[in-house]
Amino acid sequence: MDIVQWHRLLYPYEQAVDELMLKFNYMKKEYQVLGRYCPIEHVIGRVKSITSILDKLQRKNVPLERVEQEIEDIAGIRIICQFVEDISRIADVISKRSDIEVVEIKDYIRNKKQSGYRSFHMVVKYVVNSLDGPRTVNVEIQIRTMAMDFWATIEHSLQYKYKGEIPEHADVRLSNAANAVSALDKVMSSVREDVMDAQLSSQIRNQMVKDIAVTIERLYRITPKREVEKIQDEFYQIYQTGNLDLLTRFYEQIQLIAETYKAQVNERGEGLKKTDD
């Protein structure tokens, strides 16, 4: 297979990765806009290099012409979350999407690999639209916690360094580290509710501050400057207290103030219109 054919082969997979990363990041944004706890920490995507594909074909003793049928992870998406419990939530959301067809699940969390590797894999079919029409490609979606991802990154580096034959002393340490990662995930699960509450409070606070800033900016256009400056000073004072209840009450008050001034402006406008008539 010449280089031109490789690029032609990999392009639909690159398109699939770009589109899915965009969709999962919008999913993350939707959770935040709706004020709901977001199980997605961040999303990573990649297409296997030609070298990686050739190495895998060689290891599996697969002929080059069978590459797309036998290699399921040419395109890969990795979704990182904070807690083990988030993994099933993300997998469930993905399974219900109409633009993704799940064809295989590999649960390396319940059934971790001998090396200690833990992750949840979904092989899915995804349709991209090219100049030659629709094309269905396989994509492997990996879902794991930040702790699992850290361990997997180290393990991958060691596998690369030792060409798959990790020395016994390093293997023992890696196994111990895997146990430590598992213990860490369990500890993190015990504080999950507190962390979720804290994150939701932070999201609510950030959105209120954003809305307040927009409202004050709007008031500058329709209200005497001195009055708006008083409102702005009050906002800064309340913000510095860090009290969410006070901020919430101020948010509600400023919305009422903005509506009142808006109504007055509209009434003045209608009065001028009647005079002109």
ABEGO torsion letter per residue (X at the ends): XBAAAAAAAAAAAAAAAAAAAAAAAAAAAAAAAAGBBBABABBBBBBBBAAAAAAAAAAAGBBAAAAAAABAAABBBBBBBABAAAAAAAAAAAAABAABBBABBBBAAABBBAAGBBBBBBBBBBBBBBAAEBBBBBBBBBBBBAAAAAAAAAAAAAAAAAGGBBBAAAAAAAAAAAAAAAAAAAAAAAAAAAAAAAAAAAAAAAAAAAAAAAAAAAAAAABBAAAAAAAAAAAAAAAAAGBAAAAAAAAAAAAAAAAAAAAAAAAAAAAAAAAAX
